[in-house]
């Protein structure tokens, strides 16, 4: 673990580490004090984003972790994001920003899937990079993604370790060769695309809805809006034992309910809305008929109340009466509050107003939990926090009822309903396909070139394969072309000359395959002297074998299953593709057989297979899509079926 620093192993969990560069780490002083000051500075500087953020399960956090073995002392954090994948990518954005604001820091981040940043950029990774050799290679430094390369045949710098680097080696490389280890533009673009839009994206991920809640729950959410996540999760993951506490409510009584506006994340709102639940008759919660205009508000409030009651049933109140009085006298609080004002946390609100006080209370809670946190608060569960608020914060139910008349309108939840067109658009966006001008189905069919199928298949067949499988054609712009002509002819002779039959395997070694490259077309020259004559003789021998095989097959009926040139001349096709190669013409002429149009037969067979799929996934569509070929819908088949039904 120390050598390769394996991080997250728990499901739906992301872990992150922040290291000091070697020069900074050698500065005098206690490492714990140095890192504690960094933690205070980071949590204070990013408080305007972090304080109002509603986390699905656990918040972003940092703590000091002393050095152990070959892993130096560093800042460490772990967050369980659960069903909200956006929490994980928000943390990626935060870590990236931290390394930009503090250039002496280097960060790495993983989740239970491993190097998920590389997974996001899987289409653009170099071929040498495998899960087995990716440990301690991916870092954020100065706000940019870095990928420490492995030494290879064409890259043999002395500063690159031959094995996956240790953490000290990686930090030294990032300190001395920051520019050389920057990830490629395409890899960085893939990751940046995923986190594009933050921090503005945070507001778009929220949903505000009216809820008919007990007065105690309203007060709790005013003090700690983030506790809505704990209540939703408690209800969402309830079991029979939890529901026993909800037979008779002891904390959140139904007769105290008032209408209020609750802020959810879209993930939390969807989890709450999609749950079908009928309350126990003994609980006192009754719902109006579904046709009632406020049915949704009553249903949401009932579910949230059950979540709060479940949380409180598992714990006792945790009293800490002097915590806020001690907090406001802390020397950190003044600088923290000044940082909030500087970063426009209060959004121009008048000091002393109700909204200002709400945001100030939120900032105090964030400061207490994230910046100036005693161990007693770290041990508090959500239920203990709820009970503590109810015991320490006075409230008046009548005053809360008066606020119902001034509630802001709730957000539209039509985003829950996704049309097929919107789903297609989301899938196209995820795949990087952006169509600026929509094209009609008829126009798409008329403009479609069937030669794409034959050309893509030729490129696929011409690929070199290894024991790992055949490689799909790539765009020429994706990677530079590298080709070793001497090695190519050496391996070509091994395959074709009779001595190669003594080998145990016809496949190329993996190491040999890497040296050949894997781009679409490889241009090479014929070697001089005896090697050229030997190669030509071998090819002539193969041609004679093929001609003899054609002669034998001429006496069978297998040839009738193919479309020939003569048939094409008698029955011309509008979608016919390009002619055969010169080698095919020579072979057909020598044998006296009618020339077979390989391209036309290939396209016909693929289209027939695609049509038989009836719009479902199948071998033809999977193969073509993997090569970047997208066929239009088979409208002819639909028209024939409709006519037959009539």
Secondary structure, DSSP 8 states (H G I E B T S, - for coil): -TTT-----STTEEEEEEEE-HHHHTSSS-HHHHHHHHHHHHHHHTHHHHTT---SS-----EEE--BTTB--EEEEEEE-TT-HHHHHHHHHHHHHHHHHSTTEEEEEEETTB-HHHHHTGGG--TT--GGG-TT-EEEETTEEEE----BTTB--TTS-SS---HHHHHHHHHH-TTTTB--HHHHHHHHHHTTTTTHHHHHTEEEEEEEEEHHHHHHHHH-TTHHHHHHHHHHT--HHHHHTTSS-SSS-GGGEEEEEEEEEHHHHHHHHT------GGG------TTSTTHHHHHHHHHHHHHHHHHHTT------TTHHHHHHTSHHHHHHHHHHHHTTTTTT--TTSHHHHHHHHHHHHHIIIIIS--HHHHT--HHHHHHHHHHHS---HHHHHHGGGG-------GGGS--HHHHHHHHHHHHT---SS---HHHHHHH--THHHHHHHHHHHTS-EETTEE-----GGGS-----HHHHHHHHHHHHSGGGGGSS-SS--HHHHHHH---S--------THHHHHHHHHHHHHHHHHHHHHHHHTTSSGGGGS-BHHHHHHS--TT------HHHHHHHHHHT---B-HHHHHHHHHHHHHHHTTTS--HHHHHHHHTT------HHHHHHHHHHH-
